[in-house]
Amino acid sequence: MAISLRIPDDIKERASALAEKSDSTPHAFMVDAIREKVEAEEARLAFLDEAETRLARMKTAGAGIPAAEAFAYFEARAGGGAKPRKPRARKHP
């Protein structure tokens, strides 16, 4: 499958300058940039799919962790020190 791109001159010039500094060709630099973008978008979509799956499971089970407890746990983990206790999911009315 062949794809043709019309790349604005300013982007071509910037990509060429960066490619030269990184000992690469403009073509290789642009292919790498596209690959990185594709991989990032695939990871983002996989994350969203997983979030939707987990939300559906939480709604089905009727259990979850209140946001305030989750945030407090993350803040304690980020702060270092003693490892905080993981909050547990519980049924919500």
Backbone as CSV, one residue per row, in Angstrom:
resi,resn,N_x,N_y,N_z,CA_x,CA_y,CA_z,C_x,C_y,C_z
1,MET,0.857,-1.177,0.000,0.000,0.000,0.000,0.899,1.235,0.000
2,ALA,0.804,2.007,-1.026,1.590,3.233,-1.130,0.786,4.406,-0.589
3,ILE,1.471,5.255,0.149,0.846,6.458,0.700,1.702,7.642,0.291
4,SER,1.056,8.676,-0.169,1.756,9.895,-0.556,1.344,11.006,0.404
5,LEU,2.317,11.706,0.936,2.035,12.793,1.864,2.498,14.120,1.289
6,ARG,1.685,15.126,1.455,2.093,16.480,1.098,2.502,17.144,2.409
7,ILE,3.795,17.285,2.574,4.326,17.828,3.822,4.689,19.290,3.599
8,PRO,4.174,20.179,4.451,4.484,21.602,4.297,6.003,21.841,4.337
9,ASP,6.433,22.837,3.584,7.863,23.129,3.475,8.517,23.373,4.836
10,ASP,7.826,24.085,5.720,8.446,24.377,7.014,8.688,23.099,7.822
11,ILE,7.786,22.138,7.716,7.966,20.861,8.423,9.123,20.085,7.797
12,LYS,9.196,20.081,6.469,10.301,19.403,5.786,11.642,19.981,6.219
13,GLU,11.725,21.314,6.261,12.978,21.967,6.652,13.355,21.624,8.091
14,ARG,12.379,21.660,8.986,12.661,21.336,10.385,13.069,19.877,10.539
15,ALA,12.365,18.977,9.836,12.696,17.554,9.907,14.086,17.296,9.343
16,SER,14.423,17.962,8.255,15.748,17.790,7.654,16.846,18.251,8.604
17,ALA,16.633,19.396,9.224,17.637,19.917,10.166,17.807,18.967,11.359
18,LEU,16.706,18.456,11.878,16.789,17.530,13.012,17.410,16.200,12.597
19,ALA,17.082,15.737,11.409,17.647,14.477,10.909,19.164,14.592,10.789
20,GLU,19.612,15.710,10.256,21.054,15.916,10.111,21.760,15.905,11.465
21,LYS,21.149,16.544,12.452,21.744,16.580,13.802,21.744,15.217,14.474
22,SER,20.808,14.353,14.091,20.735,13.025,14.709,21.354,11.952,13.805
23,ASP,22.147,12.402,12.814,22.848,11.493,11.903,21.886,10.519,11.234
24,SER,20.817,11.076,10.672,19.789,10.281,10.004,19.418,10.982,8.710
25,THR,18.597,10.334,7.920,18.085,10.981,6.716,16.729,11.598,7.040
26,PRO,16.327,12.601,6.274,14.993,13.166,6.499,13.895,12.104,6.381
27,HIS,14.037,11.203,5.411,13.036,10.142,5.233,12.958,9.262,6.484
28,ALA,14.100,8.787,6.959,14.124,7.923,8.145,13.577,8.665,9.358
29,PHE,13.916,9.944,9.473,13.427,10.742,10.599,11.901,10.826,10.576
30,MET,11.338,11.086,9.411,9.882,11.215,9.298,9.186,9.876,9.504
31,VAL,9.767,8.791,8.995,9.183,7.467,9.213,9.189,7.142,10.705
32,ASP,10.298,7.456,11.394,10.363,7.224,12.848,9.319,8.054,13.587
33,ALA,9.141,9.310,13.149,8.153,10.171,13.798,6.741,9.619,13.609
34,ILE,6.444,9.140,12.427,5.120,8.549,12.169,4.950,7.278,12.994
35,ARG,6.004,6.444,13.048,5.937,5.210,13.841,5.659,5.530,15.315
36,GLU,6.368,6.518,15.851,6.151,6.904,17.253,4.717,7.370,17.488
37,LYS,4.179,8.143,16.574,2.807,8.642,16.700,1.813,7.492,16.632
38,VAL,2.030,6.561,15.699,1.138,5.398,15.564,1.165,4.572,16.848
39,GLU,2.364,4.303,17.371,2.480,3.512,18.594,1.828,4.217,19.780
40,ALA,1.994,5.529,19.870,1.371,6.286,20.962,-0.154,6.233,20.862
41,GLU,-0.673,6.354,19.660,-2.126,6.318,19.476,-2.677,4.922,19.763
42,GLU,-1.940,3.886,19.356,-2.363,2.522,19.669,-2.402,2.303,21.183
43,ALA,-1.387,2.801,21.878,-1.345,2.658,23.337,-2.493,3.432,23.991
44,ARG,-2.789,4.632,23.478,-3.882,5.440,24.030,-5.218,4.731,23.851
45,LEU,-5.436,4.180,22.664,-6.694,3.480,22.403,-6.807,2.205,23.232
46,ALA,-5.703,1.494,23.427,-5.721,0.299,24.280,-6.053,0.686,25.716
47,PHE,-5.503,1.807,26.179,-5.800,2.302,27.524,-7.284,2.616,27.661
48,LEU,-7.845,3.304,26.664,-9.271,3.647,26.713,-10.145,2.405,26.674
49,ASP,-9.770,1.414,25.860,-10.526,0.159,25.808,-10.508,-0.528,27.170
50,GLU,-9.342,-0.565,27.797,-9.222,-1.190,29.122,-10.053,-0.424,30.149
51,ALA,-10.054,0.889,30.057,-10.847,1.700,30.988,-12.341,1.412,30.813
52,GLU,-12.794,1.309,29.585,-14.208,1.010,29.336,-14.574,-0.377,29.858
53,THR,-13.678,-1.344,29.665,-13.913,-2.701,30.163,-14.021,-2.705,31.682
54,ARG,-13.096,-2.006,32.329,-13.104,-1.975,33.799,-14.313,-1.220,34.343
55,LEU,-14.716,-0.149,33.669,-15.893,0.592,34.114,-17.138,-0.284,33.992
56,ALA,-17.256,-1.013,32.891,-18.410,-1.909,32.717,-18.415,-2.980,33.800
57,ARG,-17.235,-3.526,34.110,-17.136,-4.553,35.155,-17.518,-3.958,36.520
58,MET,-17.077,-2.730,36.780,-17.407,-2.081,38.046,-18.921,-1.850,38.156
59,LYS,-19.532,-1.405,37.044,-20.972,-1.168,37.064,-21.744,-2.461,37.245
60,THR,-21.274,-3.532,36.621,-21.931,-4.831,36.762,-21.831,-5.340,38.190
61,ALA,-20.645,-5.201,38.779,-20.421,-5.686,40.140,-21.053,-4.762,41.176
62,GLY,-21.237,-3.501,40.805,-21.791,-2.533,41.747,-20.821,-2.155,42.848
63,ALA,-19.529,-2.349,42.603,-18.518,-2.036,43.614,-17.449,-1.143,43.016
64,GLY,-16.846,-0.342,43.864,-15.771,0.531,43.410,-15.058,1.175,44.579
65,ILE,-14.026,1.906,44.271,-13.253,2.632,45.279,-13.581,4.107,45.108
66,PRO,-14.023,4.782,46.154,-14.298,6.214,46.032,-13.049,6.970,45.565
67,ALA,-13.246,7.950,44.709,-12.132,8.694,44.129,-11.237,9.305,45.199
68,ALA,-11.818,9.841,46.266,-11.012,10.472,47.314,-10.042,9.466,47.938
69,GLU,-10.505,8.232,48.131,-9.629,7.195,48.694,-8.527,6.810,47.703
70,ALA,-8.886,6.718,46.442,-7.897,6.368,45.417,-6.828,7.455,45.323
71,PHE,-7.250,8.725,45.308,-6.290,9.819,45.211,-5.396,9.878,46.450
72,ALA,-5.969,9.659,47.613,-5.166,9.659,48.843,-4.115,8.558,48.791
73,TYR,-4.498,7.393,48.287,-3.559,6.282,48.156,-2.426,6.650,47.201
74,PHE,-2.757,7.217,46.042,-1.730,7.587,45.065,-0.788,8.653,45.620
75,GLU,-1.343,9.614,46.336,-0.506,10.663,46.929,0.442,10.077,47.968
76,ALA,-0.052,9.141,48.773,0.801,8.506,49.779,1.908,7.696,49.106
77,ARG,1.565,6.990,48.015,2.578,6.207,47.287,3.641,7.123,46.687
78,ALA,3.192,8.238,46.118,4.127,9.172,45.480,5.005,9.875,46.511
79,GLY,4.499,10.008,47.731,5.241,10.707,48.773,6.377,9.906,49.363
80,GLY,6.457,8.630,49.036,7.518,7.792,49.601,7.152,7.377,51.015
81,GLY,8.124,6.925,51.741,7.870,6.488,53.110,7.223,5.122,53.130
82,ALA,6.505,4.853,54.207,5.864,3.547,54.380,4.831,3.318,53.272
83,LYS,4.773,2.090,52.794,3.823,1.743,51.737,2.407,1.767,52.313
84,PRO,1.532,2.609,51.731,0.164,2.693,52.252,-0.642,1.444,51.911
85,ARG,-1.684,1.230,52.675,-2.567,0.095,52.425,-3.439,0.388,51.206
86,LYS,-3.571,-0.612,50.323,-4.406,-0.438,49.140,-5.858,-0.307,49.522
87,PRO,-6.554,0.662,48.943,-8.000,0.749,49.227,-8.729,-0.438,48.608
88,ARG,-9.782,-0.876,49.226,-10.556,-2.018,48.746,-11.873,-1.541,48.132
89,ALA,-12.251,-2.204,47.067,-13.543,-1.900,46.443,-14.658,-2.380,47.372
90,ARG,-15.742,-1.643,47.352,-16.895,-2.028,48.160,-18.161,-1.675,47.397
91,LYS,-19.242,-2.332,47.762,-20.528,-2.103,47.106,-21.006,-0.690,47.400
92,HIS,-21.598,-0.099,46.406,-22.173,1.239,46.553,-23.674,1.128,46.306
93,PRO,-24.413,1.936,47.011,-25.882,1.884,46.830,-26.315,2.308,45.450
